[in-house]
Amino acid sequence: VTTKEPYIVNPPKGVATISKVAAIDLGIKSATPRAMSNLGIQVHVLPLDTTFEQIKSLSPDGVFLSNGPGDPSTMNDVVDLVRNILLEQIPIFGICFGHQILGRALGFETYKLQFGHRGINQPVIDKRTGKVEITAHNHGFAIKAPTEGTFNTVFGAGEVTHLGLNDGVVEGLQLLERGAFSVQYHPEAAAGPHDAAYLFDRFIELMLRYPRAKAAI
């Protein structure tokens, strides 16, 4: 499902480019890079087998881990790639399958749900604010992670940020000491609600807060 060749989605005419993102195509939807480009992100969509060195050569401000099909426990090469990106302290945003990949890179296991989340009206609560979002899902696997308090990883402390209200599934993660976060649902929300569209703005804020130049010092 991944692209055979890299391609670039530029911001539309009249929108200034404010950052450059390397998007790892695990089965990306065209609406996703378009949503980012509309906010001023130049999106470099890259094949699944892109190397860490190739990503570094682009000097991206951030890395996006896309949605896609499959069992996250089989994606060892991509998980290793994400660990290298975390060590380089390049900001990361993952959705759906990318959320599961980030979770495994942080050391968590994944498991197959008895009943997958399919559809556009899935209630998710942001544990930090108490706000409930109606979100779009299409996944059959989930992350095992502590849902209370913080957890420790080799990349620093983190926390579960979102939970599914139907079954308590982990719906969001973030690291607290460097720029990395993910959600299990789809913020581009084609044919669905737009409650999560703000997450692309949050990615931009993360890239500004954790610029690569600062991380490399």
C-alpha positions as CSV (number, residue, x, y, z in Angstrom):
1,V,0.0,0.0,0.0
2,T,3.0,2.3,0.3
3,T,4.1,4.7,-2.5
4,K,6.8,3.3,-4.8
5,E,8.5,6.7,-5.2
6,P,8.7,9.8,-2.9
7,Y,6.5,12.7,-3.8
8,I,5.9,16.2,-2.4
9,V,2.6,17.9,-1.5
10,N,3.3,21.6,-1.3
11,P,1.1,24.3,0.4
12,P,-1.5,25.7,-2.0
13,K,-1.0,29.0,-3.7
14,G,-1.1,31.9,-1.3
15,V,-0.2,29.8,1.8
16,A,3.3,30.3,3.1
17,T,5.5,27.3,3.8
18,I,6.3,27.2,7.5
19,S,7.7,23.7,8.0
20,K,8.8,20.6,6.2
21,V,7.6,17.1,7.2
22,A,8.7,13.7,6.2
23,A,5.6,11.5,6.1
24,I,6.2,7.7,6.2
25,D,3.6,6.1,4.0
26,L,2.2,3.1,5.8
27,G,-1.0,3.4,3.7
28,I,-1.6,7.1,3.8
29,K,-4.8,8.8,2.7
30,S,-4.5,11.6,0.2
31,A,-6.6,13.8,2.6
32,T,-3.8,13.7,5.2
33,P,-0.9,15.4,3.4
34,R,-3.5,17.8,1.9
35,A,-4.7,18.8,5.4
36,M,-1.1,19.5,6.5
37,S,-0.2,21.4,3.3
38,N,-3.2,23.6,3.8
39,L,-1.6,24.8,7.1
40,G,1.7,25.6,5.4
41,I,3.5,22.3,5.8
42,Q,5.5,21.0,2.8
43,V,4.9,17.2,3.0
44,H,7.5,14.8,1.6
45,V,5.6,11.4,1.4
46,L,8.1,8.6,1.6
47,P,8.0,4.9,0.9
48,L,7.9,2.3,3.7
49,D,11.5,1.3,3.2
50,T,13.0,4.8,3.5
51,T,16.1,4.7,5.6
52,F,17.0,6.9,8.5
53,E,19.8,8.4,6.5
54,Q,17.4,9.4,3.7
55,I,15.1,11.0,6.2
56,K,18.0,12.9,7.8
57,S,19.2,14.1,4.4
58,L,15.8,15.9,4.0
59,S,16.4,17.9,7.2
60,P,12.7,17.7,8.1
61,D,11.2,19.7,10.9
62,G,9.1,16.7,11.9
63,V,8.1,13.1,10.9
64,F,4.6,12.0,10.4
65,L,3.6,8.3,10.8
66,S,0.5,7.5,8.7
67,N,-2.4,5.2,9.0
68,G,-2.3,1.9,7.2
69,P,-3.3,-1.8,7.3
70,G,-1.5,-4.6,9.0
71,D,-0.3,-6.1,12.3
72,P,2.0,-3.6,14.1
73,S,3.9,-6.5,15.7
74,T,5.4,-7.4,12.3
75,M,6.7,-4.0,11.5
76,N,10.2,-4.3,13.2
77,D,12.1,-2.3,10.5
78,V,9.7,0.7,10.8
79,V,9.8,0.5,14.6
80,D,13.6,0.6,14.5
81,L,13.4,3.6,12.2
82,V,11.1,5.4,14.6
83,R,13.5,4.7,17.5
84,N,16.3,6.3,15.5
85,I,14.1,9.3,14.8
86,L,13.3,9.6,18.5
87,L,17.0,9.4,19.4
88,E,17.7,12.2,16.8
89,Q,14.9,14.2,18.6
90,I,13.0,15.0,15.4
91,P,9.4,15.7,16.4
92,I,6.9,12.9,15.6
93,F,3.2,12.7,15.0
94,G,1.5,9.4,14.4
95,I,-2.1,8.4,13.6
96,C,-3.9,5.1,13.6
97,F,-1.3,2.5,12.5
98,G,1.4,5.1,13.1
99,H,0.1,5.5,16.7
100,Q,0.7,1.7,17.2
101,I,4.1,1.9,15.6
102,L,5.1,4.8,18.0
103,G,3.8,2.8,20.9
104,R,5.9,-0.2,20.0
105,A,8.9,2.1,19.5
106,L,8.4,3.2,23.1
107,G,8.5,-0.4,24.2
108,F,4.7,-1.2,24.5
109,E,3.0,-4.3,23.2
110,T,0.1,-4.3,20.8
111,Y,-2.9,-6.7,20.6
112,K,-5.8,-7.6,18.3
113,L,-9.1,-6.2,19.4
114,Q,-12.0,-8.6,19.8
115,F,-14.1,-6.0,18.1
116,G,-12.3,-3.5,15.8
117,H,-13.2,0.2,15.8
118,R,-14.9,1.0,12.5
119,G,-16.8,4.1,11.8
120,I,-17.1,7.8,12.2
121,N,-18.8,8.3,15.6
122,Q,-16.3,6.9,18.1
123,P,-16.2,8.9,21.4
124,V,-12.8,9.6,22.8
125,I,-11.9,11.6,25.9
126,D,-8.9,13.8,26.3
127,K,-7.7,12.9,29.8
128,R,-5.9,16.2,30.2
129,T,-8.9,18.4,29.6
130,G,-11.9,16.1,30.1
131,K,-13.1,17.1,26.6
132,V,-14.9,14.4,24.6
133,E,-14.3,14.2,20.9
134,I,-16.3,12.4,18.3
135,T,-13.7,10.7,16.0
136,A,-13.3,8.5,13.0
137,H,-11.7,5.1,13.4
138,N,-10.7,2.1,11.3
139,H,-8.4,-0.2,13.2
140,G,-8.3,-3.8,14.6
141,F,-5.2,-3.5,16.9
142,A,-4.5,-1.4,20.0
143,I,-1.6,-0.5,22.4
144,K,-1.2,-1.9,25.9
145,A,0.0,1.0,28.0
146,P,-0.6,2.3,31.6
147,T,-3.7,4.6,31.5
148,E,-3.1,6.2,35.0
149,G,-0.2,8.5,35.8
150,T,2.9,8.6,33.7
151,F,5.1,5.9,32.3
152,N,8.9,5.7,31.8
153,T,10.7,4.8,28.5
154,V,14.3,5.0,27.3
155,F,13.2,8.3,25.6
156,G,11.9,9.8,28.8
157,A,8.6,10.0,30.6
158,G,5.3,9.8,28.8
159,E,1.5,9.5,29.4
160,V,-1.6,8.2,27.8
161,T,-3.6,11.3,26.7
162,H,-6.8,9.8,25.2
163,L,-9.1,6.9,26.0
164,G,-11.9,5.4,24.0
165,L,-15.1,5.7,26.0
166,N,-16.7,2.6,24.5
167,D,-14.1,0.1,25.7
168,G,-11.3,2.0,27.4
169,V,-8.8,1.4,24.5
170,V,-5.6,3.6,24.6
171,E,-6.4,6.3,22.0
172,G,-3.5,8.7,22.5
173,L,0.2,8.9,23.7
174,Q,2.7,11.6,24.2
175,L,6.3,11.9,25.5
176,L,6.7,14.6,28.1
177,E,10.4,15.5,27.6
178,R,10.6,15.6,23.8
179,G,8.4,16.1,20.8
180,A,6.4,13.0,20.1
181,F,2.7,12.2,20.2
182,S,0.1,10.0,18.5
183,V,-3.6,9.2,18.3
184,Q,-5.4,6.1,17.3
185,Y,-8.0,7.9,15.2
186,H,-8.1,10.0,12.0
187,P,-7.7,13.8,12.3
188,E,-8.2,14.3,8.6
189,A,-11.6,12.7,9.1
190,A,-12.7,12.4,5.5
191,A,-16.4,11.4,5.6
192,G,-16.4,11.9,9.3
193,P,-16.4,14.5,12.2
194,H,-13.8,17.2,12.4
195,D,-13.4,17.3,16.1
196,A,-9.7,16.2,15.8
197,A,-8.6,18.5,13.0
198,Y,-6.8,20.6,15.6
199,L,-4.2,17.9,15.9
200,F,-2.4,19.1,12.8
201,D,-2.1,22.5,14.4
202,R,-0.7,20.8,17.5
203,F,1.9,19.1,15.3
204,I,3.0,22.5,14.0
205,E,3.2,23.8,17.6
206,L,5.3,20.7,18.5
207,M,7.8,21.4,15.7
208,L,8.1,25.0,16.8
209,R,8.6,24.0,20.4
210,Y,11.2,21.2,19.6
211,P,13.1,22.5,16.6
212,R,15.8,20.2,15.3
213,A,18.5,22.9,15.7
214,K,17.7,23.1,19.4
215,A,17.6,19.3,19.8
216,A,21.0,18.9,18.1
217,I,22.8,21.3,20.5
